[in-house]
Amino acid sequence: MRTICISFMFMIFFPFLLIAQKSKEATLLPKENVLLCKDTVPSILYQRYFGKLDSLNNDTVPMRDIILDPDYYRLFIPLVYYNSPIKQVSKTNWKFQYPANTLSEINSEYLGVDTRKFNKTRRTNETVNRILIKLYVIRPDLVVTTEDRMMNLRSYREEKMKVTPKISVTQLFKPEGVKEDVGEAKFLVRKPNFWYTGGEGSLQMTQNYISDNWYKGGESNHALLSNLRLFANYNDKENLQFENIFEMKLGFNTVSPKLDTIRTYRTNTDVFRLSSKLGLQAFSTWYYTLSGEFNTQLFHNYKANANDVVSALMSPGNLALSVGMDYKLRRNTINLSVIVSPFSYNCRWVTNSKVDETKFGLKQGKHSLENFGSKVQATLSWKIVSTVTLDSRFYYFTDYDKVEAELENTLNLVLNRYFSTKLFVHYRFDDGIKRKEDNSYLQVKEFLSFGMNYKW
């Protein structure tokens, strides 16, 4: 009977023991092979403190919420020598009282409010100060700086963060104060450049096409004219001027086989000219002037249907030297120069034996001709409008036996900086050469062209 009762009780309590054992295992917390029971002091400490720190080192465990407490920041930054720990150690809290207070300090637990919640920062700082004092004594080598040095540091680019105060409108009209001590002035000496250089160039062309069966007849032709002009002028802005001009013109045109069976093109313009002028101011716009000019051509020129050379390089070649007065007028749109030379020397050469020298005023068999006389030369540059300019050159020389005169006019119609249309008209008078029958001494050449133009 006793055995039956024990067996019956074992059958009743055994399932409860298994359930209790499983429940106990479920509530155990492992920590380095140590089991902590739930709701005990060790388990609560682990949950609130150590468990949160362990979660930072274990990637398999979700990170727990850790409340940040800034009161302990001085323990986690590079060690600094603070003043507060020294003051705390050196502070004396004892005060003399009479009569002596025999009542013990009232414990906060007897008060209605827990004051520890209101002085937590102070108590924490005192604790941190005690720890820092020990560090200063044990490991002074860990100190990297001091509190005084840190307080003297300035924030990064603090001057850029300053707020400019607003200025009232009335202060803007106040006269500025005069600075008495302005220092010494620094002199910058620059050597003036009295030379002025520049130039211009153009390439003009014309074209005319007429079919062979044109009812009125005619001949097709092409023409090309190039011009280059360079100058280098000196002006000291006082009384001395020196002007130098280099000019070259080359023109070619096609020739019909009916007019010339030997050549398909001929030169119609060939000028190579150098001129210089030295002036010393006499008064106002008049200058004492010494001028010189040399001109010739570069290519051979032939008669039609023949190999007879009409003109060539240095055939002729002309040199003119003169002394006189130069009148200059410079306005906004006009640049005029007129040279009057009562004393002038001219020399002409014909060095090519194939050229007929008599056509240039020389005697038969002579290669040079010298003349003394007077000369008048004028140049004009007139900007009529912004797109139309007129350049003229007038030359007159006489030895009181014959007269040689030239007038060149160039009308330039500018389309833009690079394209223009030019009308060139050249008149020449020379009564010292042989005159053809039924012709006067006046010679005329005209050229109308369109092309590129550039000035610098």
C-alpha positions in Angstrom: 0.0 0.0 0.0 2.8 2.3 0.9 4.5 1.6 -2.4 1.3 2.3 -4.3 1.0 5.7 -2.6 4.6 6.7 -3.4 4.1 5.7 -7.0 0.9 7.6 -7.3 2.5 10.8 -5.8 5.5 10.5 -8.2 3.2 10.3 -11.2 1.4 13.4 -10.0 4.5 15.7 -9.2 6.9 14.4 -11.9 5.3 16.4 -14.8 5.4 19.6 -12.6 9.1 19.1 -12.0 9.8 18.8 -15.7 7.8 22.0 -16.4 9.6 23.8 -13.6 13.0 22.7 -14.8 12.3 23.9 -18.4 11.0 27.2 -17.1 14.1 27.6 -15.0 16.4 26.9 -18.0 14.5 29.4 -20.1 15.2 32.1 -17.5 18.9 31.5 -17.1 21.3 34.1 -18.7 24.7 32.9 -19.8 27.7 35.1 -18.9 31.1 33.3 -19.2 29.6 30.0 -18.1 27.7 31.7 -15.2 23.9 31.3 -15.0 22.0 34.3 -13.7 18.4 33.9 -12.5 15.8 36.4 -13.6 14.8 39.2 -11.3 17.8 38.8 -9.0 20.3 41.6 -8.1 23.0 40.2 -10.4 20.7 39.8 -13.3 19.3 43.3 -12.9 22.9 44.7 -12.8 23.8 42.8 -15.9 20.7 44.0 -17.8 21.2 47.7 -16.9 25.0 48.0 -17.2 27.2 45.1 -18.3 24.7 43.7 -20.9 24.6 47.1 -22.7 28.4 47.2 -22.9 28.6 43.6 -24.1 26.2 44.4 -26.9 28.8 46.8 -28.3 31.3 44.0 -28.8 28.9 41.3 -30.0 27.7 41.7 -33.6 25.1 38.9 -33.2 23.3 40.7 -30.4 21.2 43.7 -31.3 22.6 47.0 -29.9 20.9 48.1 -26.8 19.9 51.6 -26.0 22.7 53.3 -24.0 21.9 56.6 -22.4 24.6 59.1 -23.1 25.9 60.8 -19.9 28.1 63.8 -20.7 29.2 64.3 -17.1 32.0 61.8 -17.5 33.4 63.2 -20.8 36.7 64.2 -19.1 37.6 60.6 -18.5 37.2 59.6 -22.2 39.2 62.4 -24.0 43.0 62.9 -24.0 44.1 63.7 -20.5 44.0 67.4 -19.7 45.3 69.1 -16.6 42.2 70.8 -15.2 42.1 73.4 -12.5 38.9 72.0 -10.7 40.5 68.8 -9.3 43.3 70.9 -7.7 40.8 73.4 -6.3 38.7 70.5 -4.9 41.6 68.9 -3.1 42.8 72.3 -1.8 39.4 73.4 -0.6 38.7 73.6 3.2 35.1 73.1 4.1 35.5 73.5 7.9 34.1 76.8 9.3 34.3 78.1 12.9 30.9 78.2 14.6 30.1 79.4 18.1 28.2 78.0 19.8 29.0 74.7 18.2 26.2 73.0 16.3 25.7 69.7 18.0 22.9 68.6 15.7 23.9 66.1 13.2 23.3 66.9 9.5 19.8 66.0 8.5 19.9 63.1 6.2 18.2 63.5 2.8 16.1 60.5 3.5 14.1 62.4 6.1 13.2 65.2 3.6 10.1 65.2 1.5 12.1 65.5 -1.8 15.2 63.6 -2.9 17.7 66.3 -3.5 20.2 63.9 -5.1 18.4 64.3 -8.4 19.2 68.0 -8.4 22.9 67.9 -7.6 23.8 64.9 -9.7 26.2 66.9 -11.9 28.0 68.4 -8.9 28.4 64.9 -7.3 29.6 63.5 -10.6 32.2 66.2 -11.1 33.5 65.6 -7.6 33.9 61.9 -8.4 35.6 62.7 -11.7 37.9 65.2 -10.0 39.1 62.5 -7.5 39.8 60.1 -10.4 41.8 62.8 -12.3 43.8 63.6 -9.2 44.9 60.0 -9.0 45.8 60.0 -12.7 47.9 63.2 -12.3 49.8 61.6 -9.5 50.2 58.1 -10.9 50.6 58.9 -14.7 51.6 62.5 -15.2 53.1 61.6 -18.5 49.7 61.1 -20.0 48.8 64.8 -19.7 48.8 66.4 -23.2 47.7 69.9 -22.4 46.3 72.2 -19.8 42.9 73.9 -19.3 44.5 77.4 -19.5 46.0 76.6 -22.8 42.8 75.3 -24.2 40.8 78.3 -23.1 43.3 80.6 -25.0 42.8 78.8 -28.3 40.6 80.5 -30.9 38.0 78.8 -33.0 38.9 78.0 -36.6 38.5 81.1 -38.9 36.7 83.0 -36.2 37.4 86.2 -38.0 35.2 85.1 -40.9 32.2 84.5 -38.7 32.1 88.0 -37.3 28.8 89.7 -38.1 29.2 93.2 -39.6 27.0 95.7 -37.8 24.5 97.5 -39.8 25.4 101.1 -40.8 22.9 103.8 -40.9 22.3 105.8 -44.0 23.4 109.0 -42.3 26.8 107.6 -41.5 27.5 106.9 -45.2 27.5 110.7 -45.9 29.9 111.6 -43.1 33.2 113.0 -44.3 36.1 110.5 -43.9 38.9 111.4 -41.6 42.1 112.7 -43.1 45.1 110.4 -42.4 48.1 112.5 -41.4 50.7 109.7 -41.6 50.2 108.2 -45.0 53.8 106.9 -45.3 56.3 107.4 -48.1 55.2 107.4 -51.7 56.7 104.8 -54.0 57.8 106.0 -57.4 57.3 103.8 -60.4 59.4 105.1 -63.4 58.4 103.8 -66.8 60.4 104.6 -69.9 58.0 106.0 -72.5 57.9 104.4 -75.9 57.6 107.1 -78.6 57.5 104.6 -81.5 54.1 103.8 -83.1 54.0 101.0 -85.6 51.3 99.4 -87.6 50.1 98.5 -91.1 47.4 97.2 -93.3 47.1 94.7 -96.1 44.5 93.9 -98.8 43.9 91.3 -101.5 41.4 92.5 -104.1 40.1 90.8 -107.2 37.8 91.3 -110.2 36.3 88.9 -112.6 34.5 89.3 -115.9 33.2 86.4 -118.0 31.8 86.7 -121.6 30.8 83.7 -123.7 32.3 83.3 -127.1 28.8 83.7 -128.7 27.9 86.9 -126.9 26.0 89.0 -129.4 28.0 92.1 -128.7 31.4 90.4 -128.4 33.9 91.0 -125.7 36.7 89.2 -123.8 36.6 87.5 -120.4 39.3 88.6 -117.9 40.5 88.3 -114.4 42.5 90.7 -112.3 44.2 90.6 -108.9 45.5 93.5 -106.9 47.4 93.2 -103.6 48.5 96.0 -101.3 50.8 96.1 -98.3 51.6 99.2 -96.2 53.7 99.3 -93.1 54.7 102.3 -91.0 57.0 103.1 -88.0 56.6 106.6 -86.7 58.4 108.4 -83.9 57.0 111.3 -81.9 58.5 112.6 -78.7 55.4 114.7 -78.0 57.5 117.8 -77.9 59.1 119.0 -81.2 60.6 116.0 -83.0 58.9 113.6 -85.4 60.2 110.9 -87.6 57.9 109.1 -90.0 58.8 106.0 -92.1 56.4 104.3 -94.6 56.9 101.2 -96.7 54.4 100.5 -99.5 54.1 97.8 -102.1 51.5 97.2 -104.7 51.2 94.3 -107.1 48.5 93.7 -109.7 48.1 91.1 -112.4 45.4 90.7 -115.1 44.8 88.0 -117.7 45.3 88.9 -121.4 43.2 87.7 -124.3 45.0 85.6 -126.9 43.8 88.1 -129.5 45.8 90.8 -127.8 48.9 88.8 -126.7 49.7 85.4 -128.1 52.8 85.0 -126.0 51.6 85.7 -122.4 48.4 84.9 -120.7 48.7 87.5 -117.9 50.5 90.8 -117.4 51.4 93.1 -114.5 49.2 96.2 -114.4 50.4 97.5 -111.1 53.9 97.3 -109.7 55.0 99.7 -107.0 57.8 99.4 -104.4 58.2 102.6 -102.4 60.1 103.7 -99.3 59.7 107.2 -97.8 61.0 108.9 -94.7 60.4 112.3 -93.2 62.2 114.0 -90.3 60.6 117.0 -88.8 61.5 119.6 -86.2 58.7 121.8 -85.0 59.1 125.4 -85.9 55.9 126.8 -84.5 52.3 125.6 -84.1 51.6 123.1 -87.0 54.7 123.9 -89.1 57.9 121.7 -89.1 61.3 122.1 -90.6 61.5 118.9 -92.7 64.1 116.8 -94.4 62.4 114.1 -96.5 63.5 111.3 -98.8 61.7 108.9 -101.1 62.8 105.9 -103.2 60.5 103.9 -105.6 60.9 101.3 -108.3 59.2 98.2 -109.5 59.8 94.4 -109.0 58.7 92.6 -112.2 59.4 92.9 -115.9 56.8 94.4 -118.1 56.7 93.5 -121.8 55.1 94.8 -125.0 52.1 92.8 -126.3 53.1 90.0 -128.8 56.8 90.8 -128.2 59.7 90.1 -125.8 60.7 93.8 -125.6 61.1 94.9 -122.0 59.2 98.1 -121.3 60.2 98.4 -117.6 62.0 96.3 -114.9 63.6 96.4 -111.5 65.6 99.7 -111.1 64.4 100.6 -114.6 63.4 103.1 -113.7 64.5 103.7 -110.1 63.8 107.1 -108.6 65.3 108.9 -105.6 64.1 112.2 -104.3 65.7 114.3 -101.5 64.2 117.6 -100.4 64.4 120.3 -97.6 61.4 122.4 -96.8 58.5 123.0 -94.5 55.8 120.6 -93.5 52.3 121.7 -92.5 50.3 119.1 -90.5 46.7 119.1 -89.6 45.2 116.4 -87.4 41.5 116.4 -86.6 39.1 113.7 -85.6 38.5 112.4 -89.2 41.2 114.2 -91.1 45.0 113.7 -91.2 46.7 116.1 -93.6 50.3 116.7 -94.4 51.6 119.2 -97.0 55.4 119.5 -97.7 56.7 122.5 -99.6 60.3 122.0 -100.6 62.0 124.8 -102.5 65.2 122.8 -102.6 64.8 119.3 -104.1 67.1 116.8 -105.7 65.8 114.0 -108.0 67.8 111.2 -109.5 66.5 108.5 -111.9 68.2 105.3 -113.1 67.6 102.9 -115.9 70.0 100.0 -115.3 68.5 97.4 -117.6 70.0 97.7 -121.1 66.9 96.2 -122.7 64.7 99.1 -121.5 64.4 102.2 -123.7 65.7 104.9 -121.4 64.2 107.7 -123.6 60.7 106.8 -122.5 61.7 107.9 -119.0 63.2 111.3 -119.9 66.8 110.1 -120.2 68.9 110.8 -123.2 69.9 108.0 -125.6 72.7 105.9 -124.1 72.5 107.4 -120.6 71.6 105.4 -117.5 70.9 108.2 -115.0 69.4 111.6 -114.9 69.8 114.2 -112.1 67.5 117.2 -111.6 67.4 120.1 -109.1 64.2 121.9 -108.5 61.2 122.4 -106.2 58.7 119.9 -104.9 55.2 119.9 -103.3 53.9 116.7 -101.8 50.7 116.2 -99.9 49.0 113.2 -98.2 45.4 113.1 -97.0 43.6 110.4 -95.0 39.9 111.4 -94.6 37.4 109.2 -92.8 34.2 110.4 -94.5 31.9 108.1 -92.5 32.6 105.0 -90.3 32.7 102.7 -93.3 34.1 105.0 -96.0 37.6 106.4 -96.1 39.6 108.3 -98.7 43.4 108.1 -99.0 45.1 110.6 -101.4 48.6 111.3 -102.4 49.7 114.3 -104.5 53.2 114.7 -105.9 54.5 117.7 -107.9 58.1 118.3 -109.0 59.6 120.8 -111.5 63.1 121.7 -112.5 61.7 124.7 -114.2 62.1 123.0 -117.5 59.6 120.2 -117.2 56.9 119.1 -114.8 56.2 115.7 -113.2 53.0 115.2 -111.2 51.0 112.3 -109.7 47.7 112.0 -108.0 46.6 108.8 -106.4 43.1 108.4 -104.9 41.9 105.2 -103.1 38.3 105.1 -101.9 37.8 102.3 -99.5 34.2 101.0 -98.8 34.5 98.8 -95.7 31.9 96.0 -95.4 33.3 94.6 -92.2 36.8 94.2 -90.6 37.9 91.7 -93.3 36.1 92.6 -96.5 36.0 95.8 -98.5 35.6 97.3 -101.9 38.2 99.7 -103.3 38.3 102.2 -106.1 41.8 103.2 -107.1 42.4 106.0 -109.6 45.9 107.1 -110.6 46.6 110.2 -112.6 50.1 111.0 -113.9 51.5 114.0 -115.9 55.0 114.1 -117.3 55.9 116.4 -120.1 59.5 115.2 -120.1 58.8 112.0 -121.9 58.0 111.3 -125.5 54.3 111.8 -126.2 52.4 109.4 -128.4 50.5 110.8 -131.3 47.0 111.8 -130.6 47.6 111.5 -126.9 48.3 114.1 -124.2 50.8 114.0 -121.4 48.1 113.0 -118.9 48.0 109.3 -118.1 45.1 107.5 -116.2 44.8 104.1 -114.5 41.7 103.0 -112.6 41.0 99.8 -110.7 37.7 98.7 -109.0 38.0 95.6 -106.9 36.5 93.6 -104.1 38.3 91.4 -101.6 39.9 91.0 -98.2 41.3 93.8 -96.0 43.0 93.7 -92.7 44.5 96.5 -90.6 46.6 96.3 -87.4 
